Amino acid sequence: MANVYRELFRAPGTVAFSAAGFVARMTMPMTGIGIITMLGLLRGDYALAGAVSAAFTLSTALCGPRISRWVDRAGQHRVLWPAAGLSLLALGALLLCARYEAPVWSLFVCAVLAGALPNMAAMVRARWTHIHQGSPRLHTAYAWESVVDELTFVIGPALAVALSTVLFPEAGPLAAAVLLALGIALFVPQKATEPPVVRAEPQAVAGAGRSVIRNPSVRLLASVLVAGGAIVGTVDVVSVAFAEERGTPAGAGVVLSAYAVGSALAGLVFGARTPRLPLPRLLVIGAAGTACTTLPLLWADGLPGLAALVFVSGLFFAPTMIVVMGLVERSVPAPQLTEGMTWAITGLSVGVALGAAVSGNLVDRFGPASGFVVAVVAGAFALLLSLTARGPLTRTPAAGPAPVAAGAPTADGRG
């Protein structure tokens, strides 16, 4: 398995853009929880903190696909700095407003503007697609990126909370802003691996100039990830409540780590193998596994048992995410690849927020165990969607290899 991933990074520039992308994408998971921690410490109002954080998350969901659409039309190097610059200025203003007790409305305005954040996970995946288009290594690259996603969402929130509680309240969001600036500064100059802008004629691509979300396959795949994200958000909230109910709040970290480790290990193993089944069928299998492994969560008893159950549940998350990305790459035209991937990742983020909100409501009313009902319903919904999507996805013609600009490096590094 190690040899497969070593081969993946032999293409020139892959280590550099992957590392820079990792630094930049830490901002997303750090900012939401960082805002909650900061405002909770400064103003003591967690309802306000949650609302401002939700405004940021919703803004990223709305802005991300549009920014990626501009990237597809103009190129990463032309769009990433202006978008990141606006987000950085808004984050800085948010910190000042929080520190100097500005009106509540100003917090929401700054949070919404800070949501003009480039979706770096999609930017990195677009570069992998450009380099390994048509190669089995692309499957491995998507697997690697799913593991990186897990790492950012495990490390990022914990780092933001630790900085804000140990140093000063604004330290978490401030660190997120610094990492964004550093990551973009390292990522954008790497033009050798940047996907070229594909100038498609309107008659060559059906619906050219329109948002890729109008593509039924993209809507179905994004919806599957909304359901998957709802499971993740539920596990986050219920694990914390479960641990607090048993008097061991620190145990929530063990449970959440178990879920991430299960997902990451499964992603690495799945990515090291070449799929022999059609992707639509793999999607159904992944969704079925996800749905089945949410059911035992309803009868979790004790933190060790819960950690074991979420570990098993996590085994299906990364492989399903990898399959979805492979289907997106196959379902959208090359000129709209970044936007298509961003819609999928946006679906995941929306699902996480939705799952956390609904399960949190159930936990407050009926206790921690009741929150897992949301995970069960979301798992069933994911399975239903994947069964519905199998026909359309099977009929979807491949998008075809992305045209390579003259002089651009191919998978073996030659121009």
WOMOBEL-V36135 format. One record per pair of residues at least 24 apart in sequence whose C-alpha atoms are under 7 Angstrom apart, sorted by the first residue. I is the first residue (numbers start at 1). J is the second residue. D is the distance in whole Angstrom. If there is no record, write none. Layout:
i=<I	I>
j=<J	J>
d=<D	D>
This chain:
i=<1	4	8	8	11	11	11	12	13	17	17	18	20	20	20	21	21	21	21	23	23	23	24	24	24	24	24	24	25	25	26	26	26	27	27	27	27	29	29	29	29	30	30	30	30	30	30	31	31	32	33	34	34	34	34	35	37	37	38	38	38	39	41	42	52	52	52	55	55	55	56	56	56	56	57	59	59	60	60	60	61	61	63	63	64	64	64	64	64	65	65	65	67	68	68	68	69	69	69	72	72	72	72	73	74	75	75	77	80	83	83	83	84	84	86	86	87	87	87	87	87	88	88	90	95	119	122	122	122	123	126	126	126	127	127	127	130	130	131	131	132	133	134	136	139	140	140	142	143	143	143	143	144	146	146	146	146	147	147	150	150	192	192	193	196	196	198	198	200	205	212	212	212	217	217	217	218	218	220	220	221	221	222	222	222	223	224	224	224	225	225	225	226	226	226	226	227	227	227	227	227	228	228	228	228	229	229	229	229	230	230	230	230	230	230	231	231	231	232	233	233	233	233	234	234	234	234	234	234	234	237	237	238	238	241	242	243	251	254	255	255	258	258	258	259	259	259	260	262	262	262	262	263	263	263	263	263	264	266	266	266	267	267	270	279	279	280	280	280	281	282	283	283	283	284	284	284	286	286	287	287	287	288	289	290	290	291	291	291	291	294	294	294	295	297	298	298	330	330	331	331	331	331	332	333	334	334>
j=<272	272	137	141	411	412	413	413	193	187	190	124	183	186	187	120	124	183	187	179	180	183	120	179	180	182	183	184	120	121	152	156	176	176	177	179	180	152	153	156	157	156	157	160	172	173	176	173	176	57	157	160	161	172	173	173	161	164	164	169	170	98	169	169	107	108	111	108	111	112	111	112	114	115	115	112	115	115	116	117	346	350	115	116	116	117	118	119	342	339	342	343	118	338	339	342	336	338	339	197	335	336	338	197	197	196	197	188	118	116	117	118	117	118	114	116	113	114	115	116	117	114	177	114	170	342	338	341	342	338	195	337	338	193	194	195	195	402	410	411	411	401	401	274	271	271	272	322	267	268	271	322	268	267	318	321	322	264	267	260	264	408	409	409	404	405	335	403	335	333	336	339	340	331	392	393	328	340	385	389	324	344	343	344	347	347	382	385	386	344	347	348	347	348	350	351	351	378	379	381	382	348	351	378	382	348	349	351	352	351	352	354	355	375	378	355	375	378	352	352	353	355	356	355	356	359	371	372	374	375	356	360	368	371	368	368	303	303	307	306	307	307	310	311	310	311	314	314	311	312	314	315	314	315	316	317	318	318	315	318	319	318	319	319	323	327	390	393	394	390	323	320	323	386	383	386	387	316	320	382	383	386	383	316	316	379	376	379	380	383	375	376	379	376	372	369	372	398	399	396	397	398	399	399	399	399	402>
d=<5	6	6	7	6	6	6	6	6	6	7	7	5	6	5	6	6	6	6	6	7	5	7	6	4	7	4	6	5	7	6	6	7	5	7	6	6	7	6	5	6	5	5	5	7	7	6	5	6	7	6	5	6	5	5	6	6	7	6	5	6	7	6	7	7	6	6	7	6	6	5	5	7	5	7	5	5	4	6	6	5	7	7	6	7	7	6	6	7	5	5	6	6	6	5	7	7	7	5	6	6	6	6	6	6	7	6	5	6	6	6	6	6	6	7	7	6	4	6	5	6	7	6	5	6	7	6	6	5	7	7	7	6	6	6	6	6	7	6	5	5	6	7	7	6	4	6	6	5	6	5	6	7	7	6	7	7	5	6	6	7	7	7	7	7	6	5	7	7	7	7	7	6	7	7	6	6	7	7	6	6	7	6	4	5	6	5	6	7	7	5	5	5	5	6	4	6	5	7	7	5	7	7	7	7	5	6	4	4	4	5	6	4	7	6	6	5	6	6	4	6	5	4	5	5	6	7	7	7	6	6	6	6	6	6	5	7	7	7	7	5	6	7	5	5	5	5	7	5	6	5	5	4	5	7	6	5	7	5	7	7	5	5	6	6	7	5	6	6	7	7	6	6	6	6	5	6	6	5	6	5	7	6	6	6	6	7	4	5	7	6	5	7	6	6	6	6	5	5	6	7	6	6	6	5	6	5>
